[in-house]
Amino acid sequence: ENENGKFSRKKENTTINYTDQWIFEKVFMIDGKEAKELNTKDVTIKKANNWIYILEALMFLLFVLILILWFILRKKEEKEK
């Protein structure tokens, strides 16, 4: 299939192009429960990795907290000298 949606195949050094098209028209409704079920089965939907972002944010906050504590302790030691 190429970017235009046309198919082709090679047969004995000749290329056969298929340009047939079809149109699907039907009005239908999908309720929330059915949509959720279909979405869990859909392999084209990328799963969100929110836990990775949360973990990165927590690690960054922990780093900042350690950095602040280090500066406070360093200032405290300098005052004691």
C-alpha positions as CSV (number, residue, x, y, z in Angstrom):
1,E,0.0,0.0,0.0
2,N,1.3,3.5,-0.8
3,E,0.5,6.8,0.9
4,N,-2.6,7.3,-1.4
5,G,-4.1,4.0,-0.2
6,K,-3.5,2.3,-3.5
7,F,-2.3,-1.3,-3.6
8,S,0.0,-2.9,-6.1
9,R,1.7,-6.3,-6.5
10,K,4.3,-7.6,-8.9
11,K,3.7,-10.6,-11.1
12,E,6.3,-11.9,-13.5
13,N,8.1,-8.6,-13.9
14,T,4.9,-6.6,-14.4
15,T,3.3,-4.4,-11.8
16,I,-0.5,-4.6,-11.3
17,N,-2.1,-1.5,-9.7
18,Y,-5.3,-1.7,-7.8
19,T,-7.2,1.5,-7.6
20,D,-10.6,0.2,-6.5
21,Q,-12.1,2.1,-3.7
22,W,-15.1,1.5,-1.4
23,I,-17.0,3.8,0.9
24,F,-18.5,2.8,4.2
25,E,-21.4,4.9,5.3
26,K,-23.5,3.9,8.4
27,V,-24.6,5.9,11.4
28,F,-24.0,4.1,14.6
29,M,-23.7,4.8,18.3
30,I,-21.3,3.2,20.8
31,D,-22.0,3.6,24.5
32,G,-19.3,4.3,27.0
33,K,-19.0,0.7,28.3
34,E,-18.6,-0.7,24.8
35,A,-16.1,2.1,23.8
36,K,-14.0,1.3,26.9
37,E,-14.0,-2.4,26.0
38,L,-13.1,-1.7,22.4
39,N,-10.3,0.7,23.4
40,T,-8.7,-1.9,25.7
41,K,-8.6,-4.3,22.8
42,D,-7.3,-1.7,20.3
43,V,-3.6,-2.3,19.6
44,T,-3.1,1.0,17.8
45,I,-3.8,3.1,21.0
46,K,-0.6,3.8,22.9
47,K,-0.9,3.3,26.6
48,A,-0.1,6.3,28.7
49,N,3.0,6.0,30.9
50,N,1.9,8.5,33.5
51,W,3.7,6.6,36.3
52,I,7.0,7.4,34.6
53,Y,6.3,11.1,34.6
54,I,5.3,10.9,38.3
55,L,8.4,9.0,39.2
56,E,10.6,11.5,37.3
57,A,8.9,14.4,39.2
58,L,9.3,12.7,42.5
59,M,13.0,12.0,41.8
60,F,13.5,15.7,40.8
61,L,11.8,16.9,44.0
62,L,13.9,14.6,46.1
63,F,17.0,15.9,44.4
64,V,16.0,19.5,45.0
65,L,15.2,18.7,48.7
66,I,18.6,17.0,49.2
67,L,20.3,20.0,47.6
68,I,18.4,22.5,49.8
69,L,19.3,20.4,52.9
70,W,22.9,20.2,51.9
71,F,23.1,24.0,51.5
72,I,21.4,24.6,54.9
73,L,23.8,22.2,56.6
74,R,26.8,23.8,54.9
75,K,25.8,27.3,56.0
76,K,25.3,25.9,59.5
77,E,28.8,24.5,59.6
78,E,30.3,27.7,58.3
79,K,28.5,29.7,61.1
80,E,29.9,27.3,63.7
81,K,33.5,27.9,62.6
